[in-house]
Amino acid sequence: MDNKHYIFLTLEGTTFQPDSDAVLPDIENLQVIGFSAGKNSKEAYDNLLEDNPYLLETNFDEIFCYELARDYKELREYFYLNSEKINENLCRESR
């Protein structure tokens, strides 16, 4: 049986935008805890902890996972929020 791949996340923690001078975090988001593989999510979780024992020393508590597509690495796409070229194309298409 082939191993399935999983991404492990948590709602705990906070993040600041790049170049932020804010005292308080200004982004609500998920934190990526890690990636792991196993025959099921429980085995992948056990492998995650075995490969990253420092996780047990963090303050994160509740984490969850999603199974990834077998070819998730080949399916990766990038998007850029601040690309002038993309913004110009969007403006042209909406006319």
HUTA-V715002 format. One line per field, one symbol per residue. burial: 1 if it has 9 or more other ideal C-beta (glycine too) atoms within 8 Angstrom, else 0. A space follows every 10 residues. Layout:
burial = ???
This chain:
burial = 0001111111 0000010000 0000000000 1011111100 1011111110 0000100001 0010100100 0100000000 0000000000 00000
